[in-house]
Structure formats: structure tokens, C-alpha cells
Amino acid sequence: MPPIIFDALGTQWRILFDESFDFESVSKQVIALVQDFENSFSRFKPSSLVSKYNADASIPLNSEFFALLAFGTKLQNVSEGHFSCAVGKHLGEMGYGQGIQGIDFGAFGKGRLIDIVSEYLKTSGYSYFLVNAGGDIFATQKASGKPWTVALEHPKEFDTAIGTVELQSQALAASSPFKRSWNSSNHLIDLKTGTSILSERSVFTLAQNAQTADGLATLLNIVPLELVEKCAEQFDVAFLILEQEKVWASSKFSVTLF
């Protein structure tokens, strides 16, 4: 079966199926869901709900906005203030996005959208698929009952794999300061300093849904190392961290490293 491929939220999406599916119908519905989410929650679109809220906090909001904000607040609390969704101002001042800035759901918005797409596919009767958005993934299982085997991308050499993990009704996410960096800055902001993180830490996470995996990959990259296990335990997330040629993995992160 051919994959569904399109661009959204600044990256390429690929949806693979291990079963027959209606390519035209599913593609149309998925792309509509993705465009609706992006038009509502992308900080880079002046007409989005997020951008309008950043300009006028009195505007009416929908339930999805409140749900995203609630999840961001949980991340902020467990991070002891190192993380916040109110990071847009700092990113804008550093040249990452223009216009009025404030709330930014970029730390986990892509993961949330992966979950929305996955739920649509499940409710449409599909059981064997993988949704890959720029390396953040949710996968069910293969038709044979076996897991999907996916590669872990090298944090600096983007066409090289450092290992593989097996996914079965599970999400994988990754975060590092290398892909989105400019001058001496990157997109990972420690709100206690208001500046980009200085470490060269790379994080991979495994969780039951993509929003959690995505958010925790970002969070574990920002917080001090002494908070990593506490944050991961709060959200029941397994992790693999690479930093200064050292590897640190939680017991539930089953990985084959090359």
C-alpha cells in the first residue's frame, strides 16, 4: 500500500498502512484534520486561534485550546518552572517567528496532532498503521501481530541511525537542540533564564500517546538532569538520553543501539 505523504507543522508526514485502505478518502480526511489543527494552533499563522489569543486574551477559546493549555501547565509544574507554554515571547525576540508572541504549543502540538490523526484512523476501522511526523511517531502493530521496527535518528547526522526500537500501540518522540538552531540560539528555552539551553543533550521518549512522548522529549531536554527521572515518572514515560558521549536509558526503554 502506498504511504500518505504531505507537509505540515514544518515537517514531512508519512502514514504507512499494513492493510488495505481507501487512499483518496483517507488522505482527504487526514489532510483536512491536519490543516484545521495547524490553522488553529500554529504560532506562525497570524490568523490562527493562538495568534489571535496572543494579541487579545479576551477572545473566546475552544475546548482543544484549553486541553492543550492544561497539558502545558502540567509540564510547567513538574518542571519546577523550567518549561512554560508562554515561551513565544522569548522565541520571537530571538528571531524564531514574527509578530505578537506569547503562548506556543510547539513543544507538544505535533504530538497532539499525531494522536488526533491516529484516533481518526482507529475510529475509521483501521488497526495496522504508523503515523510519522518528522520522526515523532505513533504506531499500532502490524497485521501479523508483530511490532513496527523504527530507527532512531542520529542527533547530528540526520541521515544516519543510531539504533532501533520496536513500537506496538506506542509513541516515540525525539528532541535535540541541533535541528532548529541559529547563531548561538536554539528553540529549547529554559524559562528560568529566558534563554536557549546550553547543553547538547538529545532525548528519545516512549509513551502511550504522541502528545506525552513529544512533550516529555522537550521537557527532558530542558530540565536539569536531577529532575529527569521525576518528570518521566510523573508521565509514565521511558527515555533514552545522549549527552557528552554518555548514554542514559530508563529500564523501560528497550533499544538496540548500533
Backbone torsions as a table, in degrees:
resi	resn	phi	psi	omega
1	MET	NA	135.9	-179.9
2	PRO	-71.4	146.0	176.4
3	PRO	-76.5	156.5	169.8
4	ILE	-90.1	123.5	-175.7
5	ILE	-127.3	131.8	176.3
6	PHE	-161.1	169.3	178.6
7	ASP	-108.7	138.0	176.9
8	ALA	-164.1	151.2	179.4
9	LEU	51.6	36.8	173.7
10	GLY	76.6	16.5	-179.8
11	THR	-151.6	169.0	177.9
12	GLN	-88.5	137.5	175.9
13	TRP	-107.7	141.2	175.2
14	ARG	-136.1	125.2	177.1
15	ILE	-114.9	118.7	-178.5
16	LEU	-106.0	143.0	177.6
17	PHE	-121.6	142.7	172.6
18	ASP	-111.0	37.6	179.4
19	GLU	-162.1	164.7	177.8
20	SER	-69.4	145.6	177.5
21	PHE	-153.7	161.9	-179.9
22	ASP	-84.4	96.6	-172.3
23	PHE	-57.3	-49.6	-175.4
24	GLU	-64.1	-47.4	-176.9
25	SER	-67.6	-47.3	-178.2
26	VAL	-65.5	-42.3	178.8
27	SER	-58.7	-45.8	-178.5
28	LYS	-61.6	-45.5	-177.5
29	GLN	-68.8	-41.8	-179.7
30	VAL	-63.9	-47.2	-178.8
31	ILE	-63.5	-35.2	176.6
32	ALA	-64.8	-43.0	177.2
33	LEU	-61.1	-44.4	-177.8
34	VAL	-65.4	-45.1	-179.3
35	GLN	-64.9	-38.1	178.8
36	ASP	-63.3	-42.8	179.1
37	PHE	-65.9	-46.2	-178.7
38	GLU	-63.7	-39.6	179.3
39	ASN	-68.1	-21.1	179.2
40	SER	-94.0	-36.9	-166.5
41	PHE	-122.6	7.8	176.1
42	SER	-84.5	124.2	177.0
43	ARG	-68.4	-16.9	-176.6
44	PHE	-87.0	-4.6	178.1
45	LYS	-105.7	114.8	-178.5
46	PRO	-58.6	-26.7	-177.4
47	SER	-90.4	-0.7	-176.6
48	SER	-71.5	160.8	177.9
49	LEU	-60.9	-40.2	178.9
50	VAL	-62.1	-45.1	179.8
51	SER	-64.6	-40.5	178.1
52	LYS	-64.7	-39.6	177.9
53	TYR	-65.4	-39.8	179.1
54	ASN	-64.3	-26.5	177.3
55	ALA	-86.7	-28.9	-176.7
56	ASP	-151.6	99.3	-175.0
57	ALA	-71.0	-2.5	-179.0
58	SER	-92.0	-2.4	-177.1
59	ILE	-71.0	152.5	178.0
60	PRO	-68.5	144.1	-177.9
61	LEU	-120.9	157.4	179.4
62	ASN	-97.7	173.3	-175.3
63	SER	-64.8	-33.5	179.4
64	GLU	-65.1	-39.7	177.7
65	PHE	-60.0	-47.1	-178.9
66	PHE	-64.5	-36.3	178.8
67	ALA	-66.2	-42.5	177.3
68	LEU	-64.3	-42.3	179.6
69	LEU	-64.3	-38.6	178.5
70	ALA	-64.4	-41.8	178.6
71	PHE	-65.2	-42.2	177.3
72	GLY	-60.4	-36.5	178.5
73	THR	-66.1	-38.3	176.1
74	LYS	-61.7	-42.9	177.9
75	LEU	-62.9	-41.9	-179.9
76	GLN	-62.2	-43.3	-177.8
77	ASN	-64.9	-46.0	-177.5
78	VAL	-71.8	-23.6	179.1
79	SER	-81.5	-3.7	-177.8
80	GLU	59.9	35.4	173.7
81	GLY	89.8	0.5	178.0
82	HIS	-73.9	-26.7	180.0
83	PHE	-114.7	147.5	171.0
84	SER	-158.9	146.8	173.4
85	CYS	-70.4	-16.8	179.7
86	ALA	-82.9	48.9	-175.6
87	VAL	-101.6	-7.9	-175.5
88	GLY	-58.4	-37.7	-179.7
89	LYS	-59.1	-46.0	-179.3
90	HIS	-65.9	-42.5	179.7
91	LEU	-63.6	-42.1	178.9
92	GLY	-62.7	-42.5	179.3
93	GLU	-64.9	-27.2	-179.8
94	MET	-88.0	-0.6	177.0
95	GLY	95.2	10.8	-179.8
96	TYR	-104.1	85.0	-175.8
97	GLY	102.0	147.9	-176.1
98	GLN	-119.4	174.0	176.4
99	GLY	82.2	-166.0	-179.1
100	ILE	-72.8	126.9	-175.6
101	GLN	-119.1	159.1	178.5
102	GLY	-176.9	-100.3	178.4
103	ILE	-70.6	137.9	177.7
104	ASP	-141.5	121.9	-179.9
105	PHE	-98.1	18.2	-175.8
106	GLY	-63.4	-21.9	-177.9
107	ALA	-68.4	-25.6	-177.5
108	PHE	-146.5	3.2	-179.2
109	GLY	-62.4	-40.3	178.8
110	LYS	-62.8	-40.6	177.7
111	GLY	-62.6	-41.8	178.0
112	ARG	-61.4	-41.3	179.8
113	LEU	-67.0	-37.6	174.1
114	ILE	-57.3	-42.9	179.6
115	ASP	-65.3	-39.5	178.5
116	ILE	-61.9	-45.3	178.6
117	VAL	-63.8	-43.3	-179.5
118	SER	-63.0	-41.4	178.7
119	GLU	-65.1	-38.5	176.3
120	TYR	-60.6	-44.6	-179.1
121	LEU	-64.1	-40.2	179.2
122	LYS	-64.7	-46.3	-178.3
123	THR	-70.3	-16.9	176.0
124	SER	-87.3	2.0	174.2
125	GLY	98.1	8.0	-179.3
126	TYR	-95.3	138.5	-174.2
127	SER	-122.5	-13.7	-172.6
128	TYR	-129.5	89.3	-176.0
129	PHE	-151.9	165.8	176.7
130	LEU	-138.5	128.1	177.5
131	VAL	-108.9	117.8	-177.4
132	ASN	-119.3	115.6	178.0
133	ALA	-116.8	90.7	178.3
134	GLY	61.2	30.7	178.4
135	GLY	100.5	-12.6	170.5
136	ASP	-90.9	129.1	-164.0
137	ILE	-136.7	143.0	161.1
138	PHE	-124.0	134.2	179.5
139	ALA	-134.4	142.4	174.9
140	THR	-83.8	-102.3	171.6
141	GLN	-152.3	170.8	176.6
142	LYS	-83.0	163.9	-178.1
143	ALA	-60.6	-25.5	178.4
144	SER	-75.3	-9.3	-174.9
145	GLY	92.6	-6.1	179.7
146	LYS	-84.6	158.4	178.6
147	PRO	-75.7	163.7	169.9
148	TRP	-82.2	134.9	175.2
149	THR	-99.4	123.2	-178.0
150	VAL	-125.7	152.0	-178.0
151	ALA	-89.7	148.9	171.5
152	LEU	-96.2	121.7	-176.6
153	GLU	-74.5	136.2	174.6
154	HIS	-59.8	131.7	-174.6
155	PRO	-64.3	-20.9	-179.5
156	LYS	-115.6	-33.7	179.2
157	GLU	-103.5	91.7	-165.3
158	PHE	-69.0	-11.9	177.4
159	ASP	-101.8	15.5	-177.3
160	THR	-123.5	140.8	176.9
161	ALA	-100.6	144.5	177.2
162	ILE	-104.0	-8.4	-179.3
163	GLY	170.6	-172.9	179.5
164	THR	-136.9	153.8	170.9
165	VAL	-131.3	158.6	177.4
166	GLU	-107.9	129.3	-177.3
167	LEU	-114.3	133.7	177.3
168	GLN	-146.6	105.6	-172.9
169	SER	51.8	53.8	-171.6
170	GLN	-152.4	157.1	179.8
171	ALA	-117.1	147.9	176.6
172	LEU	-126.1	136.9	175.0
173	ALA	-139.5	159.5	-179.1
174	ALA	-137.7	151.4	177.9
175	SER	-149.9	135.7	174.1
176	SER	-154.5	162.7	179.6
177	PRO	-84.1	3.9	-168.2
178	PHE	-87.2	-36.6	-174.1
179	LYS	-73.0	-38.5	-177.8
180	ARG	-115.4	79.7	179.8
181	SER	-137.0	152.9	179.7
182	TRP	-154.6	139.8	-175.1
183	ASN	49.8	-120.2	178.2
184	SER	-107.0	16.1	-176.1
185	SER	-114.6	161.8	171.6
186	ASN	-144.9	175.6	-172.2
187	HIS	-81.6	-2.6	-179.0
188	LEU	-94.8	108.6	-172.8
189	ILE	-108.7	129.4	170.9
190	ASP	-88.7	111.4	-175.3
191	LEU	-67.1	-16.6	177.3
192	LYS	-74.4	-21.7	177.0
193	THR	-111.9	-21.2	-177.3
194	GLY	74.1	15.2	-177.9
195	THR	-129.9	168.6	177.5
196	SER	-63.6	149.3	175.8
197	ILE	-64.2	151.8	-177.5
198	LEU	-99.1	-17.9	-177.2
199	SER	-74.8	161.3	174.5
200	GLU	-110.9	54.3	-177.8
201	ARG	-86.7	138.1	173.5
202	SER	-120.0	134.6	-172.7
203	VAL	-126.9	136.0	170.1
204	PHE	-121.0	138.1	-179.7
205	THR	-130.8	151.1	174.1
206	LEU	-122.8	132.6	-179.7
207	ALA	-150.1	174.3	-179.1
208	GLN	-77.1	-20.1	175.9
209	ASN	-140.4	160.2	-172.4
210	ALA	-73.7	-32.0	178.5
211	GLN	-60.8	-44.6	179.0
212	THR	-66.8	-44.8	179.3
213	ALA	-60.6	-44.5	-179.0
214	ASP	-64.7	-48.8	-179.1
215	GLY	-63.7	-40.2	-178.9
216	LEU	-74.6	-30.1	175.0
217	ALA	-61.0	-42.9	176.8
218	THR	-65.8	-47.9	-176.2
219	LEU	-59.6	-45.5	-177.1
220	LEU	-69.8	-14.9	175.1
221	ASN	-83.8	-22.8	-174.4
222	ILE	-96.0	-41.3	-173.6
223	VAL	-72.3	156.3	172.9
224	PRO	-59.2	152.4	-176.9
225	LEU	-56.3	-31.3	-177.6
226	GLU	-69.7	-13.0	177.9
227	LEU	-99.2	-6.0	-173.4
228	VAL	-58.7	-52.5	-176.1
229	GLU	-65.1	-39.1	177.8
230	LYS	-60.0	-47.5	-179.4
231	CYS	-63.3	-44.6	-178.9
232	ALA	-63.1	-41.5	-179.4
233	GLU	-65.9	-37.1	-179.5
234	GLN	-60.4	-31.1	-176.8
235	PHE	-111.5	8.7	179.3
236	ASP	53.3	54.1	-176.9
237	VAL	-115.9	136.0	171.6
238	ALA	-92.4	149.3	-174.9
239	PHE	-143.6	156.0	171.2
240	LEU	-131.4	125.9	-178.7
241	ILE	-122.1	131.9	173.8
242	LEU	-113.1	124.8	178.5
243	GLU	-157.2	128.2	178.1
244	GLN	51.3	48.0	177.1
245	GLU	63.1	18.3	176.0
246	LYS	-112.5	149.2	179.8
247	VAL	-118.9	130.0	179.8
248	TRP	-131.6	116.8	-178.4
249	ALA	-127.1	140.2	173.5
250	SER	-74.5	161.8	-172.4
251	SER	-63.8	-26.7	-176.4
252	LYS	-90.1	0.2	179.3
253	PHE	-93.5	96.3	-178.0
254	SER	-89.1	115.3	-173.1
255	VAL	-139.6	148.0	171.0
256	THR	-108.6	109.2	-179.2
257	LEU	-93.9	140.7	179.9
258	PHE	-82.1	NA	NA
